[in-house]
């Protein structure tokens, strides 16, 4: 009862207390949200070297930064349509070449090992099958 500044509890006191507390918290949250919104808009305006924020400023800022970075990566003065796609395509192709080189290296090492196990200087098609066959036959003799 003392929470509602009364001496005696009445039906609904607790519900009214909860209701007023929720409204106070919602009001504080709204104020905080408005403060954050204004600070973000101030910072975006500052980054755009403008006095006031306008809708779309953040998108234009990001677009400008991405275009500048892509142009720099392409070693160009100015971004042109398609530069980002070409940059990504080039990076993917370079990675594919690297994977292919790695795969070829692994392939050559495996073939060298199989040739050695077969007591040969160079791998030939069928050497792995021959190695497996002879190993199985040797194991079968021991059984």
Secondary structure, 3 states (H helix, E strand, C coil): CHHHCCCCCCCCHHHHHHHHHHHHHHHHHHHHHHHHHHHHHHHHHHHCCCCCCCCCHHHHHHHHHHHHHHHHHCCCCCCCCCHHHHHHHHHHHHHHHHHHHHHHHHHHHHHHHHHHHCCCCCCCCCHHHHHHHHHHHHHHHHC
